[in-house]
């Protein structure tokens, strides 16, 4: 049985990816902040095809949480074919006006937790890569187009997402020879709750559908172990491709 750990699994892109993995028969560890959300999600994922779902309620801004989440996965499954880094927070506003607490939380959730999850998960990913040498194991991080092209009002958010892209590129350079490939998926605005704040200026129908991001993840999981894609940028049609 292939297995995956998905952060930010109860909403938006993370939820969409979790259901795709369930349909493919993955055993899953899912995490978000509220256990009641995860309880409903676990039942739905089981119906969708997941043979086992482990749920872990955790705050990714807590430095101890990421390693604990991975330990729950290890105890349940012993190896990890895929690590989906989808948990994140949005932070908007002029740079000079952002409170220090908001800056700290953005970096902690969007970047520091990803680093710790990768560090803790690498032994399990390597074990899965050895067991399935043809396909290896994958780390897929949800970044943002604002981490590729600067966006006014998204300075700290964009900086955290740019660092996440760099993390995936470096991880792939270090670990793809061991069968663990890493990819950052960097979309423009996706039609999720996180993008609701901009709907006055940008209607939902002009945003990227969650299903299109899920399709990219599906493609990545179908690649063999000799193929790496370290960064995939998804832009919105009708734009220059240089903005969210």
Buried (B, 14 or more C-beta within 10 A) or exposed (E): EBBBBBBBBBBBBBBBBBBBBBEBEBBBBBBBBEEEBBEEBBEBBBEBEBEBBBBBBBBBBEEEBBBBBBEBBBEBBEBBBBBBBBBBBBBBBEEEEBEEEBBEBBBBBBBBBBBBBBEBBBEBBBBBBEBBEEBBBBBBBBBBBBBBBEBEBBBBBBBBBBBBBBBBBEBBEEBBEBBBBBBBBBBBBBBBEBBEEBEEEBEBEBBBBBEBBBEBBBEBBEBEBEEBBBBBBBBBEEEEBEBB
